Amino acid sequence: MISYLEGVIIYKTPGLVVLKTGGVGYQIFVPPSHHQTLPAISENASLFTSLVIREETLELYGFLTPGERDLFLLLQHTSGIGPRTALNIVSALSPDDLARAIQERDISRLSSIPGVGRKTAERLCVELKDRFKTMVSPEKDPDLFADAVSALLNLGFKRRQAEDVVSDLISQGKRDLEALIKDALRLLSHE
C-alpha cells in the first residue's frame, strides 16, 4: 500500500495532481477543495494517500492530513459509496461538519453533495452514526461545552455533574446551546 508520497508537483488541476517523486510521476486524485491549498507547480508537496484497486486500474487518492484519508477510507465502508463519492464528501465537508451532519441526520446537507442522493444520505446516517459519535465531543467544540457548563454552574449545579451531562449531550449530537442547557436541566433535575 502506498500511504504517503512526497515530491514536486508537475501538474495540477482541480481534483488531480501529478506528483514527481523518485523520478516517477504519480497521478493522484485529490479533493477539488484542495486545489488552492496545494502548493503551486514546481513546488514540493506531501500527501497522505490511499491506493484503490479496481478491476483494471490502480488509482491513488491523496489528502493533506491523515484524518482526511481515514475519513475517505471509512466512507467507503458504507454500501453505495465508492472512492469518487467519498472524495466528493471529503471535499465538501470537514470531518467535524460531516460528523455533525450525520449525528443530526441533516439529510438535506448531505444530499447536496455531488453523488450523494437522499437514500445514500440516509444510509450514511444509519451506517456511520455510531462511528461518528466519538468525533462530536467536548474537545471538538470547546466553546459550546464551556458555555453550557458555565450556565449550569451559575444555576447552582456542581461542576462534575454539569460537565458529565453536557459531555454526554454533546456526544449525542446536541449542538444548539439553548437546547443543550434545557436538556441538561431536565436530566439534572431527575438526579
C-alpha positions in Angstrom: 0.0 0.0 0.0 1.2 3.5 -0.8 0.2 5.6 2.1 2.4 8.7 1.8 4.2 10.5 -1.0 6.4 13.5 -1.1 7.7 15.2 -4.2 7.4 18.0 -6.7 4.0 18.9 -8.3 4.5 18.8 -12.0 0.8 19.1 -13.0 -2.2 20.4 -11.1 -5.9 20.8 -11.8 -8.9 20.8 -9.6 -9.3 17.2 -8.4 -6.0 15.9 -9.7 -2.2 16.4 -9.3 0.8 14.6 -10.7 3.5 14.4 -8.0 7.0 13.5 -9.2 8.9 11.5 -6.6 12.0 9.3 -7.2 11.8 10.0 -10.9 8.3 8.7 -11.2 5.1 10.9 -11.7 2.2 9.6 -9.7 -1.3 10.7 -10.8 -3.3 11.4 -7.6 -6.9 12.2 -7.3 -7.4 14.9 -4.6 -10.5 16.7 -3.2 -11.3 19.6 -5.6 -11.4 21.8 -2.5 -7.7 21.3 -2.0 -6.8 23.0 -5.4 -6.0 26.3 -3.8 -4.4 24.8 -0.7 -1.9 22.6 -2.5 1.5 24.2 -3.4 2.0 25.5 -7.0 3.5 23.6 -9.9 7.3 23.0 -9.4 6.9 23.3 -5.6 7.3 20.4 -3.1 4.2 18.8 -1.6 3.4 15.8 0.5 0.2 13.8 0.5 -1.3 11.0 2.6 -2.6 8.5 0.1 -4.9 5.6 -0.4 -4.4 3.1 -3.2 -7.7 1.9 -4.6 -7.5 -1.3 -6.7 -10.3 -1.7 -9.3 -10.8 -4.4 -11.9 -8.5 -2.9 -14.5 -6.9 0.1 -12.8 -5.0 1.3 -9.8 -6.0 4.7 -8.5 -4.2 6.9 -5.9 -6.2 9.3 -3.8 -4.4 12.0 -1.9 -5.1 14.1 1.2 -3.4 16.9 3.2 -4.0 15.1 6.5 -4.1 11.5 7.7 -7.6 12.3 9.2 -9.0 13.2 5.8 -7.6 9.9 4.4 -9.0 7.9 7.3 -12.4 9.6 6.7 -12.2 8.7 3.0 -11.5 5.1 3.9 -14.3 5.0 6.4 -16.9 6.4 4.0 -16.2 3.6 1.5 -17.4 1.1 4.1 -20.9 2.4 3.5 -22.8 0.5 0.9 -23.1 2.5 -2.3 -20.2 4.8 -1.6 -17.2 4.4 -3.9 -14.0 6.3 -4.0 -15.2 9.2 -6.2 -18.3 9.8 -4.0 -16.1 9.5 -0.8 -13.7 12.1 -2.3 -16.7 14.4 -3.0 -17.8 14.1 0.6 -14.3 14.8 2.0 -14.1 17.8 -0.3 -17.5 19.2 0.7 -17.4 18.8 4.5 -14.7 18.8 7.1 -14.6 15.7 9.3 -16.3 17.7 12.2 -19.0 19.0 9.9 -19.7 15.6 8.5 -19.8 14.1 11.9 -22.3 16.8 13.0 -24.4 16.3 9.8 -24.6 12.5 10.5 -25.4 12.9 14.2 -28.1 15.4 13.4 -29.4 13.4 10.4 -29.1 16.5 8.2 -30.2 14.7 5.1 -30.6 17.9 3.0 -27.0 19.0 3.7 -25.6 15.5 3.0 -27.7 15.1 -0.2 -26.4 18.4 -1.5 -23.0 16.8 -2.1 -22.4 15.7 -5.7 -23.0 12.0 -6.0 -25.0 11.7 -2.7 -28.7 11.4 -3.1 -31.3 11.2 -0.4 -31.1 7.4 0.0 -27.4 7.5 0.2 -27.5 10.3 2.8 -29.9 8.3 4.9 -27.7 5.2 4.6 -24.7 7.3 5.7 -26.6 8.4 8.8 -27.7 4.9 9.7 -24.4 3.1 9.0 -22.0 5.6 10.4 -23.9 7.2 13.3 -22.1 5.1 16.0 -18.7 5.6 14.3 -19.1 9.3 14.3 -20.4 9.6 17.8 -16.8 10.0 19.2 -16.0 12.7 16.7 -18.5 15.1 18.1 -17.1 15.6 21.6 -16.4 18.5 24.0 -12.9 18.6 22.7 -14.2 19.3 19.2 -16.4 22.2 20.3 -14.8 23.6 23.5 -16.8 26.9 23.4 -20.2 25.2 23.4 -19.0 22.9 26.2 -17.7 25.7 28.3 -20.7 27.9 27.8 -23.2 25.2 28.7 -21.2 24.2 31.8 -20.9 27.8 32.9 -24.6 28.3 32.6 -25.3 25.2 34.8 -22.7 26.3 37.4 -24.4 29.7 37.6 -27.7 27.9 38.3 -26.1 26.1 41.3 -25.1 22.7 39.9 -21.8 21.1 40.8 -19.0 21.2 38.2 -18.7 17.4 37.9 -22.4 16.9 37.3 -22.6 19.7 34.8 -19.5 18.5 32.9 -20.7 14.9 32.7 -24.2 15.7 31.5 -23.0 18.3 28.9 -20.4 16.0 27.6 -23.0 13.2 27.2 -25.4 15.5 25.4 -22.7 16.8 23.0 -21.6 13.3 22.2 -25.3 12.6 21.3 -25.1 15.4 18.7 -26.6 18.3 20.6 -25.2 21.5 19.0 -27.6 24.3 20.0 -26.6 26.0 23.3 -30.2 26.8 24.4 -31.4 23.2 23.7 -28.3 21.8 25.3 -28.9 23.7 28.5 -32.6 22.8 28.6 -31.9 19.1 28.1 -29.1 19.3 30.8 -31.6 20.9 33.2 -34.2 18.3 32.5 -31.6 15.5 33.2 -30.1 17.1 36.2 -33.5 17.7 37.9 -34.2 14.0 37.7 -30.9 13.0 39.6 
